[in-house]
């Protein structure tokens, strides 16, 4: 399925979290209807972000701040 703006926002936020904590980027990212799936093949690790819930005001503000050019 083609990713929506909500998928892209969740992906950006999660990748920023990894980068901010010096953690490795995933090997692959997949988009399901209501989730974003991050895969690390060698570690056999999967992280699923469920998009069903509406983001909180704080989450929206944090995402907006990260999206602003420096």
N, C-alpha and C positions, 0 to 999 in steps of 0.2 A: 504494500500500500504506500502511496506517496505520503511523506511526512507533512504534518500540519505545523503551523506556527507554534503550537503548544509542544509538539515533539521537539522542535528546534530549540525552544527556550529551555526545556528540561535537559536536553543534550548539552547545551552551552553551560548551564549551571553545574551539571555534574562534572564535565570536563574541567571547568575552572576549579571545582573542589579538589579534583585529583591533582591538578597542577599546583595549586596553593599548598598542597601537602606533600609535594615531591613524590607522588605516586605515579606508576606507569599508566599511560593511556591504554585503552582497550585495543585489542586486535581488530575488532569489528563492532559495528553498531547496527542494530536491526530495529525496524519500526513495526509494531503491531498496532491494531486499531486503537487500543487504549493504553499503550505502554511503549517505553523505549527500552531496548535490551542491549546491554554492554557485555561483550564477550572477551575473555582472556583465554586463548586456546591452550597454551602451555600449562598454565596454572589450573586449568579446568574450573574457571570461576565465571559466574554469571551474576550480574546485577540487573534487576528489573525495576524500572521506575514506572509506577502505576499513575496514569494520567486521569483517572476517573474523578478524583476530587478536585474541586475548584481551588486554585492557589490562594493562600491567605494574603492579606494586605501587605504584611511584612515580606513575604516571598516575592510579591509583585514589585515592591520597592527595591529589593535587593537585585532582582533581575534587571530592572530598569537602570539602576546605578551602574551595573556591570556593562550594560549595552551602550552607555554614553561614551563618546570619544573623549580621550584624555586631553 
